[in-house]
Amino acid sequence: MNGESYLYALVEAGVALAGFSAIALALESRGAQQSETRQKAVIARLVARSLMASLFALLPTLLSGLDLSERIVWLVASGSLAGYGAFRLVQTFRHHRETMVQMGVGRASSFALGLLAVAVIIVQVLNAIGFVPSQGLWWYALGVTWLMATAGYTFVIYLRAWIRAS
């Protein structure tokens, strides 16, 4: 599978995960008179992450359509992904720590996920400035895959908490 096919597969996975998340929200809302606001916020973040993964998977193709050089494409794409990843990491640990605990994500798991996120952000920054061997698609695909994997992990954790509560 070449790189563009892989990114398009991530687009499809992101859209599918966003759709399943919306279905889960609809089912939860029907099952309870008044759903927890926190649970709805988790689903909203999950849909946003899934759709952002899809957007980032399409970004290099969109930038290439503007006849930008490959160097500029990876600078913009990887730099944007690194910025979004850093924003999400800070926001998660500042505002959503209690939600993670409520859903059963332990401190060790949170710490490990945080370290992996920092590593992915560093790789994206290095790809953006050209300090990685063979700059380009596969380093970027690693970052988009990480974003998709965290969305999938959040979905599994949410479903587990939802099933336990039922």
Secondary structure, 3 states (H helix, E strand, C coil): CCHHHHHHHHHHHHHHHHHHHHHHHHHHHHHCCCCCHHHHHHHHHHHHHHHHHHHHHHHHHHHHCCCCCHHHHHHHHHHHHHHHHHHHHHHHHHHCHHHHHHCCCCHHHHHHHHHHHHHHHHHHHHHHHCCCCCCCHHHHHHHHHHHHHHHHHHHHHHHHHHHHHC
